[in-house]
Amino acid sequence: MFGKVAESYDRGRPGYPREAVEWLVGPGPRSILELGAGTGKLTRTLVELGHDVHATDPDEAMLDILRRHLPDVRTSVGGAESIPAPDLSYDVVIAGQAFHWFDLDKALPEISRVLNPGGTLALAWNQRDESIPWVRKLGRLIERPIESMDPSESLLDSGCFEGIEHAQHTFWQTIHRASVVDLVLSRSNIAMLSDEDRAAKRAEVLAFYDDYGRGMDGMQLPYICLCYRATVVPQVPVRPAPPVMPTTFISSARDSMTDTAQALPRILDRLPDDGPDTESMLLIDFR
């Protein structure tokens, strides 16, 4: 979906504040799997903090830009529903601006599977602060509800996670005449428009920006980074049932020995006609 607007996405979307990322993943270095990494907006901060990151995304075009910025980061094409990693591989699984795209029935067990005991699922969304009138007007231009959700209920209902915490961090993105267009054109609903409709939207956004008379100096677009983290529920290993052994009754009581002695003729009657194998005969002394 985002592949054809990958360059606009990389130029126009904001990154993530350092303090928010520190809260999400804890002190480093940690082994981190990033789902929906896109062009690496969140990945860059994780790497700057010294973490070992494996970045994944379903879109090769998005990952190409991530690799351009971060050539040493391990990357894989793939989604949250089928994670290319063995069990118990990571300390943290993180997703920025992506969790709402996941098929949770498949993704949450997969995330749980690859997390180490006590591992963390960390989720973040950058949400425009539309309490400010001009930001609210920009939101109407984008014509799409803000892409965020409180994942708490889904995480608890899955049975895979517990101890959910949340926090908010405010920050500002400097936008210019060109970057505000990239910001709007990178939205999924705008990316799906025809070329003609996207050109019309671009003209509309430029007119909006010019109305504010900020020119090339830009303006500060306020954001709230919504952060959630949860701890993986320990997986209970499934142990194979013990093998069924022949039932043997052993007793030291005299009465039990007497019962065994009385049963012995019936046991001997079941032996083959040619007699027992004397090499394997069981001798019982009832004295």
SULVEN-V53720 format. One record per residue. RES is the residue in three letters. PHI is phi in radians with two decimals (NA if undefined). Layout:
# SULVEN-V53720
res=RES phi=PHI
res=RES phi=PHI
This chain:
# SULVEN-V53720
res=MET phi=NA
res=PHE phi=-1.60
res=GLY phi=-0.98
res=LYS phi=-1.31
res=VAL phi=-2.06
res=ALA phi=-1.04
res=GLU phi=-1.15
res=SER phi=-1.09
res=TYR phi=-1.02
res=ASP phi=-1.19
res=ARG phi=-1.36
res=GLY phi=-1.71
res=ARG phi=-1.38
res=PRO phi=-1.34
res=GLY phi=-1.48
res=TYR phi=-2.19
res=PRO phi=-1.12
res=ARG phi=-1.00
res=GLU phi=-1.14
res=ALA phi=-1.19
res=VAL phi=-1.16
res=GLU phi=-1.07
res=TRP phi=-1.15
res=LEU phi=-1.16
res=VAL phi=-1.93
res=GLY phi=1.39
res=PRO phi=-1.19
res=GLY phi=-1.71
res=PRO phi=-1.43
res=ARG phi=-2.30
res=SER phi=-1.49
res=ILE phi=-2.23
res=LEU phi=-1.80
res=GLU phi=-1.84
res=LEU phi=-1.75
res=GLY phi=1.09
res=ALA phi=-1.20
res=GLY phi=1.05
res=THR phi=-1.56
res=GLY phi=1.68
res=LYS phi=-1.04
res=LEU phi=-1.41
res=THR phi=-0.99
res=ARG phi=-1.05
res=THR phi=-1.21
res=LEU phi=-1.05
res=VAL phi=-1.17
res=GLU phi=-1.04
res=LEU phi=-1.43
res=GLY phi=1.60
res=HIS phi=-1.51
res=ASP phi=-1.60
res=VAL phi=-1.98
res=HIS phi=-1.95
res=ALA phi=-1.72
res=THR phi=-2.21
res=ASP phi=-2.82
res=PRO phi=-1.24
res=ASP phi=-1.89
res=GLU phi=-1.06
res=ALA phi=-1.11
res=MET phi=-1.16
res=LEU phi=-1.15
res=ASP phi=-1.02
res=ILE phi=-1.25
res=LEU phi=-1.00
res=ARG phi=-1.12
res=ARG phi=-1.13
res=HIS phi=-1.39
res=LEU phi=-2.30
res=PRO phi=-1.13
res=ASP phi=-1.60
res=VAL phi=-1.44
res=ARG phi=-1.23
res=THR phi=-2.29
res=SER phi=-2.55
res=VAL phi=-1.47
res=GLY phi=2.98
res=GLY phi=-1.94
res=ALA phi=-1.25
res=GLU phi=-1.41
res=SER phi=-2.58
res=ILE phi=-1.46
res=PRO phi=-1.39
res=ALA phi=-2.75
res=PRO phi=-1.30
res=ASP phi=-1.05
res=LEU phi=0.93
res=SER phi=-1.86
res=TYR phi=-2.33
res=ASP phi=-1.40
res=VAL phi=-2.43
res=VAL phi=-1.98
res=ILE phi=-2.29
res=ALA phi=-2.52
res=GLY phi=-1.96
res=GLN phi=1.03
res=ALA phi=-2.43
res=PHE phi=-1.01
res=HIS phi=-1.21
res=TRP phi=-1.57
res=PHE phi=-1.33
res=ASP phi=-1.46
res=LEU phi=-1.15
res=ASP phi=-1.05
res=LYS phi=-1.68
res=ALA phi=-1.26
res=LEU phi=-1.13
res=PRO phi=-1.09
res=GLU phi=-1.15
res=ILE phi=-1.09
res=SER phi=-1.03
res=ARG phi=-1.08
res=VAL phi=-1.55
res=LEU phi=-1.47
res=ASN phi=-1.21
res=PRO phi=-0.94
res=GLY phi=1.37
res=GLY phi=-1.23
res=THR phi=-2.09
res=LEU phi=-1.74
res=ALA phi=-2.10
res=LEU phi=-2.30
res=ALA phi=-2.51
res=TRP phi=-2.35
res=ASN phi=-1.62
res=GLN phi=-2.06
res=ARG phi=-1.09
res=ASP phi=-1.48
res=GLU phi=-1.53
res=SER phi=-1.27
res=ILE phi=-1.63
res=PRO phi=-0.96
res=TRP phi=-1.22
res=VAL phi=-1.24
res=ARG phi=-1.10
res=LYS phi=-1.14
res=LEU phi=-1.08
res=GLY phi=-1.05
res=ARG phi=-1.18
res=LEU phi=-1.13
res=ILE phi=-1.26
res=GLU phi=1.02
res=ARG phi=-2.61
res=PRO phi=-1.00
res=ILE phi=-1.06
res=GLU phi=-1.43
res=SER phi=-2.66
res=MET phi=-2.81
res=ASP phi=-1.48
res=PRO phi=-1.48
res=SER phi=-0.97
res=GLU phi=-1.10
res=SER phi=-1.10
res=LEU phi=-1.16
res=LEU phi=-1.19
res=ASP phi=-1.10
res=SER phi=-1.19
res=GLY phi=1.33
res=CYS phi=-1.68
res=PHE phi=-2.42
res=GLU phi=-2.61
res=GLY phi=1.07
res=ILE phi=-1.28
res=GLU phi=-2.22
res=HIS phi=-2.50
res=ALA phi=-2.69
res=GLN phi=-2.26
res=HIS phi=-2.37
res=THR phi=-1.67
res=PHE phi=-2.78
res=TRP phi=-2.26
res=GLN phi=-1.95
res=THR phi=-1.38
res=ILE phi=-2.08
res=HIS phi=-2.07
res=ARG phi=-1.05
res=ALA phi=-1.40
res=SER phi=-1.23
res=VAL phi=-1.20
res=VAL phi=-1.16
res=ASP phi=-1.06
res=LEU phi=-1.02
res=VAL phi=-1.26
res=LEU phi=-1.18
res=SER phi=-1.44
res=ARG phi=-1.19
res=SER phi=-1.08
res=ASN phi=-1.22
res=ILE phi=-1.34
res=ALA phi=-1.08
res=MET phi=-1.49
res=LEU phi=-1.27
res=SER phi=-1.20
res=ASP phi=-1.01
res=GLU phi=-1.13
res=ASP phi=-1.22
res=ARG phi=-1.19
res=ALA phi=-1.12
res=ALA phi=-1.15
res=LYS phi=-1.15
res=ARG phi=-1.05
res=ALA phi=-1.11
res=GLU phi=-1.14
res=VAL phi=-1.18
res=LEU phi=-1.10
res=ALA phi=-1.12
res=PHE phi=-1.03
res=TYR phi=-1.11
res=ASP phi=-1.13
res=ASP phi=-1.08
res=TYR phi=-1.55
res=GLY phi=1.10
res=ARG phi=-1.50
res=GLY phi=1.01
res=MET phi=-1.51
res=ASP phi=-1.27
res=GLY phi=1.44
res=MET phi=-2.52
res=GLN phi=-1.68
res=LEU phi=-1.63
res=PRO phi=-1.39
res=TYR phi=-2.29
res=ILE phi=-2.08
res=CYS phi=-1.58
res=LEU phi=-1.55
res=CYS phi=-2.13
res=TYR phi=-2.38
res=ARG phi=-2.50
res=ALA phi=-2.54
res=THR phi=-1.75
res=VAL phi=-1.20
res=VAL phi=-1.30
res=PRO phi=-0.99
res=GLN phi=-1.42
res=VAL phi=-1.52
res=PRO phi=-1.11
res=VAL phi=-1.53
res=ARG phi=-1.65
res=PRO phi=-1.14
res=ALA phi=-1.14
res=PRO phi=-1.13
res=PRO phi=-1.10
res=VAL phi=-1.36
res=MET phi=-1.75
res=PRO phi=-1.00
res=THR phi=-1.33
res=THR phi=-2.23
res=PHE phi=-1.86
res=ILE phi=-2.19
res=SER phi=-2.51
res=SER phi=-1.72
res=ALA phi=-1.29
res=ARG phi=-1.09
res=ASP phi=-1.11
res=SER phi=-1.16
res=MET phi=-1.12
res=THR phi=-1.11
res=ASP phi=-1.07
res=THR phi=-1.15
res=ALA phi=-1.10
res=GLN phi=-1.17
res=ALA phi=-1.44
res=LEU phi=-1.04
res=PRO phi=-1.03
res=ARG phi=-1.15
res=ILE phi=-1.16
res=LEU phi=-1.17
res=ASP phi=-1.09
res=ARG phi=-1.54
res=LEU phi=-1.28
res=PRO phi=-1.02
res=ASP phi=-1.05
res=ASP phi=-1.39
res=GLY phi=1.61
res=PRO phi=-1.28
res=ASP phi=-1.37
res=THR phi=-1.13
res=GLU phi=-1.23
res=SER phi=-2.04
res=MET phi=-1.20
res=LEU phi=-1.62
res=LEU phi=-1.77
res=ILE phi=-2.10
res=ASP phi=-1.77
res=PHE phi=-1.68
res=ARG phi=-1.22
